[in-house]
Amino acid sequence: LSYAQQGQFTNPETPGYVGFANLPNQVHRKSVKKGFEFTLMVVGESGLGKSTLINSLFLTDLYPERIIPGAAGSFAQKV
């Protein structure tokens, strides 16, 4: 029996299938297992939901609500 007939070169997720067409699946599985890094930039006017979009994409609150002080709170008052 050849190695392919014995099942030694087959993918357990796609039994009996060997070839270059399976390469994207292998790369996907490897990157999910190993992890990967990427950069994402979201641009837009204030109040359009950029932070909400990012939080929804990652199912977490990456950037919790920030308290932005008003004009009176940003300067120390001296008399």
Rosetta constraint file for C-alpha pairs under 8 A:
AtomPair CA 1 CA 5 HARMONIC 6.08 0.50
AtomPair CA 1 CA 6 HARMONIC 6.55 0.50
AtomPair CA 2 CA 6 HARMONIC 6.31 0.50
AtomPair CA 3 CA 7 HARMONIC 6.32 0.50
AtomPair CA 3 CA 8 HARMONIC 5.53 0.50
AtomPair CA 3 CA 9 HARMONIC 6.57 0.50
AtomPair CA 4 CA 8 HARMONIC 5.96 0.50
AtomPair CA 4 CA 9 HARMONIC 5.51 0.50
AtomPair CA 4 CA 10 HARMONIC 6.84 0.50
AtomPair CA 4 CA 16 HARMONIC 7.83 0.50
AtomPair CA 7 CA 16 HARMONIC 7.09 0.50
AtomPair CA 9 CA 18 HARMONIC 7.05 0.50
AtomPair CA 10 CA 14 HARMONIC 7.34 0.50
AtomPair CA 10 CA 15 HARMONIC 5.82 0.50
AtomPair CA 10 CA 16 HARMONIC 5.53 0.50
AtomPair CA 10 CA 17 HARMONIC 5.94 0.50
AtomPair CA 10 CA 18 HARMONIC 5.85 0.50
AtomPair CA 11 CA 15 HARMONIC 5.57 0.50
AtomPair CA 11 CA 16 HARMONIC 7.24 0.50
AtomPair CA 11 CA 17 HARMONIC 6.76 0.50
AtomPair CA 11 CA 18 HARMONIC 7.26 0.50
AtomPair CA 17 CA 22 HARMONIC 7.84 0.50
AtomPair CA 18 CA 22 HARMONIC 6.86 0.50
AtomPair CA 19 CA 23 HARMONIC 7.44 0.50
AtomPair CA 22 CA 26 HARMONIC 6.52 0.50
AtomPair CA 23 CA 27 HARMONIC 6.23 0.50
AtomPair CA 24 CA 28 HARMONIC 6.09 0.50
AtomPair CA 25 CA 29 HARMONIC 6.18 0.50
AtomPair CA 26 CA 30 HARMONIC 6.10 0.50
AtomPair CA 27 CA 31 HARMONIC 6.10 0.50
AtomPair CA 28 CA 32 HARMONIC 6.14 0.50
AtomPair CA 29 CA 33 HARMONIC 6.08 0.50
AtomPair CA 30 CA 34 HARMONIC 5.91 0.50
AtomPair CA 31 CA 35 HARMONIC 5.31 0.50
AtomPair CA 31 CA 36 HARMONIC 6.25 0.50
AtomPair CA 32 CA 36 HARMONIC 7.47 0.50
AtomPair CA 42 CA 50 HARMONIC 6.47 0.50
AtomPair CA 43 CA 50 HARMONIC 7.36 0.50
AtomPair CA 44 CA 48 HARMONIC 6.84 0.50
AtomPair CA 44 CA 50 HARMONIC 7.11 0.50
AtomPair CA 49 CA 53 HARMONIC 6.09 0.50
AtomPair CA 50 CA 54 HARMONIC 6.43 0.50
AtomPair CA 51 CA 55 HARMONIC 6.08 0.50
AtomPair CA 51 CA 63 HARMONIC 6.96 0.50
AtomPair CA 52 CA 56 HARMONIC 6.01 0.50
AtomPair CA 53 CA 57 HARMONIC 6.16 0.50
AtomPair CA 54 CA 58 HARMONIC 6.41 0.50
AtomPair CA 54 CA 62 HARMONIC 7.56 0.50
AtomPair CA 55 CA 59 HARMONIC 5.74 0.50
AtomPair CA 55 CA 60 HARMONIC 5.28 0.50
AtomPair CA 55 CA 61 HARMONIC 5.12 0.50
AtomPair CA 55 CA 62 HARMONIC 5.99 0.50
AtomPair CA 55 CA 63 HARMONIC 7.49 0.50
AtomPair CA 56 CA 60 HARMONIC 6.90 0.50
AtomPair CA 58 CA 62 HARMONIC 7.92 0.50
AtomPair CA 69 CA 73 HARMONIC 5.43 0.50
AtomPair CA 69 CA 74 HARMONIC 6.30 0.50
AtomPair CA 70 CA 74 HARMONIC 6.58 0.50
AtomPair CA 71 CA 75 HARMONIC 7.24 0.50
